[in-house]
Amino acid sequence: MQGIMQDWQLTSNKILEHANRINPTREIVTRRVGGNIVRTSYAELYTMSKQVSGALIESGITLGDRVATLGWNSARHMAAWYGTMGIGAVLHTINPRLHPEQIAWIANHAEDKVLIFDTTFLPIVEAVKDHLQTVKTFVIFAGADDMPENSVGAVAFDEWIAGKSLNARWGDFPEETACGLCYTSGTTGNPKGVLYSHRSNVLHTLITMSKDAMGMGADDVVLPVVPMFHANAWGLAFGCPATGANMVMPGAQMDGASIYELLDTEKVTITAAVPTVWLGLLGYLRENNLKLPHLRKVVIGGSAVPEAILRAFETEFEVDVIHAWGMTETSPLGTLGTLPPHLMNADIDTRMTQKLKQGRPPFGVELKIVDDENNDLPWDGETSGRLVVRGPAIAGGYFKGDGGNVLDENGFFDTGDVANMDQYGTMQITDRAKDVIKSGGEWISSIDIENIAVGHPKVANAAAIGIYHPKWDERPLLIIQAEPGQDPSKEEVLAQLEGKIAKWWTPDDVAFIDEIPLGATGKINKLKLREIFKDYKLPTA
């Protein structure tokens, strides 16, 4: 017997439709690339999004077609999201921090037909245009007054949508329809596309709204510093309209002074970003003897939060710090570090120890740890194993079948992390299964760096490992074993990498070693290398 309830499809357009009906005057405050502040209501965003749908339909976009963006957080970018998703096209956010060759590869793999981008990224688009095989329409997030000259035939966003029909029918498809596409950073081989559905995005939105998650409401003002191209802006581009919270979009300016200005003038109550941003803000606050009277919650994720930042915000500024963990494949919220009930009144040191862990999964996310034979391991807070996850907003595979079957026999996805769990469901990452380096919340592929470095005729073998950095969490150290009789310099090795990887991937230093240690199977023994270089201090630290 089935229940007798309405068949109300969970499509993402319903989020903005709700905001338009119930909270039409709540605002999205945007600092544009030029620095000026623009205010857009949810009612105006709804109209803009409908116009985007009309423009896309005129451009020949239909159900399932991919529309790409290279954009900072802004109301225009949100209109591109909802206007694309509303008609059943797939919104593909591209990370502009990738190397141009990777951006072109991703756009071609996704078969993007439209590319909408901020003026900041015009040089990237002009550099890769001739390599884009499927993009036919280029649009710049700009108006007629600030439209730059360009060689790609791009049109201004405001003119592209001006006067377009508002009659596009939204949500006229099943909730399982593809909605968004975001590629992993390709730490092991080519990037792989995570293809979100409307259903998964709506359910993930409901997860973000809970008290022990983001916990925003209609009376909140939320500043998503985390970019919209970084794993769905952690769900805030959906959660804020769903609740009616005001949004404050920082655009391209992420320095401490710019972030503080928005926090203060807009009376922001909740904000979210990687630790690097909060380190810069903390320095600015201390240097200028400033306080944060309006801010009540900071969500920090992307990499482990340093205890110094955690303690400072909690004790000096009386702001609740929520440590979060997730990945592109988890939409991305996997765990959040809100305190469990039994620790609410614990002493400060006990609370800090708890909050340094990655936190507990909200309803809708199932975690467990397993051994190499896939046997469940105890939740004792000590036993570590492979961290696996399942839920309605967890990837069940990759776009176009890349990577093959990624689920075990029980439908769990292997995160690639090693972790432990305690009896209260608190998860703590203890190691990384993949040899990736995490710098400022972004992944750097050690494999890519190594493969390019060994192409130098004076290099016999190369290994890249992460070394502690006080600002960026980790930065790459490139370790070189020279060919017999050769003596390569640091400058020669770094020159080998130039132009082949993103500049921010460039190792902070190069170390030379007589012989890189190998494991039993002939692979580089990075555990041994980390032990050898455990006390190494980078010149940039």
N, C-alpha and C positions, 0 to 999 in steps of 0.2 A: 504494500500500500504506500502511495506517495502522498506527501502533503499537498494541500490545496492552497498554494500561494502564487502570487503574481510572478511571471517570468520577466524580471527586471534585470536586463543584461548589465554586467559590470564593465562599462566602457568609460574610458578616461574623460571623454567630453562631458560626462555628467558632473564631474568635479567643478569645472568652470561654469557650467550652466547653473549649478547650485550657488556658486559665489555671486553670479550675476543676479539671481533672484533674491537671495537672502542677505548678502553683504555687498550690495552694488557700490557703495561709497567708500569702502575700505580701499587702501591704496597700495600701489607698488611704487616706491621711490627709487629712481634710478640715477646713479652718477654715470653719465655717458662718457665715452672715450675722450671727448673734448673737455671734460671736467664739469660741465653744467649739470644741474639737478633738474630732473623732470618727474612730475607726479602723474601717475596713471591710475584711475579707479578700476576696480574689477569689472564694472559695467563697460568702461572704455576698452579694457583688455578683451572682453567678450566680443565687442564689435570688431576690433582689430583682428582677432583670431578668425572670425567669420570671413573677413576680407582676405586674409591669407588663404583660406580655403578656396575662395572664389578665384584668386590669382593662380593658385596651383591647378585648379580644374582647367582654367584657360590655358595653362602651360602643358596640358595633357596628362597631368598626374591622376592616376586612378588607384583603386584598392591594391595595396601591397607594394606600390612603388616606393623607393627610398628617397628621402629628402634629407640632405646633410646640412649641418651647421658647424661653423667655426666661430663661436661667439662667447663673449663674456656674459655675466649675469645681467639681464636687463628685461624691461617690459617687452621690448620688441622681440627678444629671443623667446620669451614665454609665448608671445603671440604666434611665433613660428612653430613652437611645440604643439600648442592646442589646435592651431589651424591645420597642421599636418595630420595629427592623430585623429582629429574629428572626422575626417573623410576616409579613414581607414588606410591612409598611407603610413609609412614607417619613418619616424623621426630618428635620424642617425647623427648622434653627437660625435664629433671628431675632436680628439685632444690635440690642440695646436702645439703642445710641447714636444710632440713626436718629431722625428727627423722628417723633412719633406718627402723623402723617398717612401717612408712608411705611410705618410698621409696619402700619397698617391696610390700606394698599394691597397690601403684600406678602402678608399673611395671606389677603386675599380672592383675590388672583391665584393663590395656591397652593391655595386652597380647603381650608384647614386645618379639621379637624373637632374636634381637641382642642388645648388650649393649656395647657402646664405651665410654671410660672414661679416665680421666687424672690420673696420678700416685698419685696425692694428695688424690684421693677418693678410692684407692685400699683397705684400711682398711674397708670402708663402704661396698664395693662390697663383700669382703671376709666374712664379718659378715652376709650379707643377702643372699649369694649365695644359700644356702640350702632351702631358702624360695621362690626363684624365680621359678615359675612353668612353664614358657614358654621360657625363655631365653636359647638359645642353643649355641650362639657364643659370646665370650667375646674378646674385642679388647681394647688395651691400647694406648692412644695417645703418642707414643714413637717410637724411632728407635732401632736398634739392640744394639747401644752403651749405651743407657740409659734405657733399658728395665729392670724393677725390677723382682725379683723372686716373684711368686704368686701361690696361691693355687686354682685358678679358671680356670686354663688352658687357660689363655688369650694369645693372640698373639700380637706382636708389629704392630701398625698401618702402619708404613712405609713398613714393610715386607708383611703385609696383602694385600696392594694395589699394591706392586711392580710387574711390568710386566703384570698387568691385562689389558684386552681388553678395548680399547677406543670406541668400536663400539656400546655401549648400546644406544638404541633409546630413546631420551628424549622427554617428552611432548606428548607422543602418547596416549592422553586421554583427556576427556572434562575438561574445566577450573573449573567446580564445584567439581572435584575430591579432596578428602581430601589431605592436604599437611603437616600440622603440628598439634601437639597435646601438649597442655600445661595445667596442672592441677592447679586449684585454691588451696589455702593452707588449705582448709578444716576448715574454721572458724566456720561453723555450720554443724557438721556431717562430713562424709567422704569427701575427696577432689573430685571435679567434673572436668571432662575433657572438655576443650574448643578445639573444632576441627576446625581448620582453613582450608579454601579451597585455591586452587591456585588462584582463582579469587580474593578472599578477600585479600590475601597477596599482589598481584600485585596492586590492587586498593589502599591498605593502603600504599604501597611504593610510589605511585604517590602523595598521601596526604603528606607524610613526606618531599617530595622534594620541596613543595611550599615555597615561601619566608616567609610567616607568620607561617610556621611550622619549620622543621629543616633547610630548606633552603640551603642545601649543593650543591656544584658544583664541576666540574672536577678539579678546582684549589684549593680545600679545602683539609685539612688533618684532619681527624676526629678520635677522641679517644673515643670509646664507653667503658666507665668504667662500665656502667650498664651491668651486665652479660648476656650472650646469653641465659641462662636458666631463665631469668627474663622477661617474656612477650616479647619475640622476640627481646631482646636487643633494645626495643623501635623502632623496624623497621630498625635499622642502618645496620644490616647484609644484608638487601636488598637494602636500599636507597643508600649506598655508591657505590656498584658495578653498580647500575643503572645510577649513575651520573658520575662515574669514579673518585670519591674522594679517595685519599689515606686513608688507615685505619691503626690505631695504636692500637694493642691489648695488654692490660696490663697483661694478664695472672692472676696469683694468687696474685700479689703484688699490694695492694691498698692503702698503706700508703702514707702520704704526700710527702715524699722524692722521692719515686718511681714514683708517678704520675707526680711530677714536672719535674723529669729528662726526661720523655717522652715528656711532653708538650714543654720543652725547646729544646731538641736535635732534635726532629722531626718537630719542628715548627708547632705544632698543632693549627688549627684555630677554630675548633668546638669540644666540648666535652659534655658528658652527664652522669649524675650519680645522686644518692640520696644525700640529704643534708649532711649526715654523712661524706661522702667522701670529700665534699667541706669544711666542718669544719676543717677536718684534714689538708687539703691543705692550707687553710687560715692561720692556726697556723704556719705551716712550712714556708710559705712565709714571715710572719711577723718576725718570730724568726731569719731568715737569710737575712732579708732586700732584698728580691728578687722581681722581676717584671715579668709580662707576656706580653712581647712585641708582640708575634705572635697571641695570643688567642683573638678572637673577639666575640665568643658566647659560653655561658654555658647554657645547658638545665638541669634544676633541677626538679625532680619529685619523686614519690614514697611516699612522705609525704610533708606536708606544709614546705615551705622554711622560715627559720627564717629571720626576717628583718635585723639582724646584718650581715648575710652572703650576702644578697641581696645588701645592701648598700656598704659593703666592696668591692665586686667585681666591682660594678658600679663606685664608687667614687675613690677608691685607685688604682684599676688596669685597669679601663676603659674598662671593659668587659661587654657586653650586657647579662644580665641574663634573661632567658626565663623560667618562671614557667610553668610546664606542669601537666596535670591530665589525668589519664586513668586507665584502669584495664585490667586484662587478657582477659576479655570478649570483650574489645574494640580494641584489636589487637596491641598496647594498646592506641594509641593517641586519646584522647577525646577532650581536649582543650589545648591551648597554650597561654601563657601570653604576646605575642607581643603586643605592644601598638596600640590601635586604632588610626586612623588618627587625631582625634580631640585632642589627648593628646600628640602627637609627640613633641610639643614644650612647654609642660607644665613645671612648676617648679619641682624641684627634689622631694619634698615631695608628690606632686600629682602623679608623676610617680611611686614613691615607693608604695603608697597606691594602685594604680592600679595593679602593678606587684605582689603584695602579694596575689591577687586573683588568682583563678585557670585559668582564661583566656577565650578565645573565641574558639568555635569549627571551624575547617577548613571545607571547602566544602567536603561533604561526611559524615559528622556527624551532625545529628539533635538532639538537646537537647530541653527539656521542663521540667517545674516543674508542678506537679499536687498535688491535695489534696487527702485525703483518699478515696474519691468517684471518683477519676480519672478525676476530672474537672481541666482544665487548669487554672493556676494561673498567675497573672500579672507579667510582667517583669519590676518591679519598683526598683530593687536593695534592696528591704527590705523584701518582702513577701517570706517566705521560704516554700518549699514543697518537695515532693519526686522527686528526679532527675531521669528522664527516658531518654533513648537514642535509636536511631535507625540509621541504615546505612548499606552499603554493606560490611563493615568489623566489624560488631557488631554481637555477638553470637545470634543465633536464638534458641538455646537449648544446652544441654550438651551431651557429648559422652554417648552412650548406653541409652539415654533417662533419665538419672539421673536428678532428680529435676522436672520432668514433664514439662508442658508447662510454659515457662518463659516469654512469650510475652503477652501484653494486646491486646485488640481487634483492636488496630491501629498499631500493630507490634512493639511497644516500649518495651525495656528491662529496668526493674527496677534495678538501680545501687546499691540500698541499702543505698545511701547517701541522705542527706537532704541539699538543696542548695537554693540560690536565683539567679535571673538573672536580669541584668539591660537592659535598652532600647537599648544598643549597642551590646547585646548578650554576655556580660561578665558574667561568672558563678563564684559563690563563694560558696564553701562548708561551711555550717554552723553547721552541726552536723553529726553524724553517726547513721544510723538506726541499724546497727549491733554492738553488744558489743565486738568489737575486739580492740586490742591494736596494734599500729603501731610503731615499733621500728627500726630505721635505714632503713626505707623504706620497711620493711618486716612485714607481719601480724603475730600476736601472738593470738592464740585462748584463750580467757578468759574462755570459756566453758570447754575446755579440762583440763585446770589447775584446775578449780573448781571441776570437776568430779573426778579427781584423789585425790585432797586434802580431799574431804569429805569421801574418803575411809579409812581415818585414824580413828581408834576407839575412839580417844579423840575429834574428830571434829564433830560438829552438822551441821554446814553449812559453806559455803565458797563462797567468791566472789572475782574476780580479776578485777581490773580496771587499766587504764593507768594513770600514774603520770608523770608530766613534767620532762624531763631530758635534760640538756643543750647540750649534745652530741647526744643522740639517739632519740630526739624528745619526745618519751614516753618510759617508762619502767613499767613492771607490779608490782603492789602492791597487795599482797594477804591478804585479810581480813578474819579473822577466828572468828566464833562463837563456843565456846567450848561446849562439852557435859556437862550437869549438873554434878557438882562435879569433873570435870576434869580440868587440868591446862597444856595443851600442850605447849611445848617450840617452839621457832622459828626453832631451829635445827631439832626437830622432824618432824615438818610440811614439811620443805624443803627436809628432807630425804625421805619422802613419795613420792615426785615427782621425785627423782633421778632415772635416767635410763628409765623413762617413757615418758619424753618429751625431745626435743632438749635442750642442755645446755643453749643456749642463750635465751630460753623461761623462764628459771628459774627466779622467782620474785626477784627483788632487795631487797625487805624487806617483812616482815610479820607483820601485825597489828592485834590486838585482840579487839573485840567489844562485849559488853554484848548481843546484839541482832541485827542481820542483818535485816534491814528494808525490808518489803515485800509490793508489790503492791496489788491492789484489786483482782487480779486473782491468788495471791499466788506466783508470780514470784518475784525474787530479784529486788528491786527498786534501780537501779544503778544511776539514777539521784540524788537520796537522798544521796547515798554513795559518789558520786563525790562532792556533796555540803559539806558533813561532812569532807572529806579529801582534800578539795580544797587548803589548805595551807600546806599540808604535804610535807616534804622535804625528799627525798630518801637519804640514807647514801652514795650512789654512785654518787650523783649529785655534 
